[in-house]
Amino acid sequence: MVVREGFRKLLEAEDDLEVVGEAQTGRQAVELTRKLRPAVVVMDIAMPLLNGLEATRQIRKAFPDTKVVILSAHNDDAYIDQAVAIGAVGFLLKQTSSHNLSEAIREVQKGNTFFSPTISTRLQNQKMSARGGTPRKKVARLSSREMEVLQLITEGNGNNETATELGISIKTVEKHRQNLMAKLNLHEISGLTRYAIGAGIIESSVQLTIQ
């Protein structure tokens, strides 16, 4: 929250930029985008209930004209790869300066992309490796609902809480849970948690209670 307030004040100081809304969760970010239709969304990956990557995927699918710039405290390949794959046009580290964030927003509004220098270099190297035939590791394709269930479960929510949060039945949650296990070739919740951390769905700093 402190970080969000800091960035808001920095952006409000820019004459040509206007902050039209703020969200505390990924789900709220999707709903505010639906209501306010901002030109650019600055999305934190570490969002409760619905992580920033999944919120970005839903926003890009429903509102393709809205540009999304990702903010993260980490520059792991898993985070960056997913962000690019789901249509984010910018990726900045939280340590970035206000100038970089303002510049990123202006650039993506013009139809360009904007990445932190170290991330931009990494993406270029990945493109060169791809041209050279270097194989990329295949990632299991999860549906939006499976991603939501995965996050809620690995944040410590039981089947009842997950069902209530998503407005679905407990049996449906259990079915999604089984599908996740099968797709990821995992057999226990601790495995799902490790996968979620490694894939950037939740952050390793989150305190988890496995049920």
Disulfide bonds with the S-S distance in Angstrom:
none
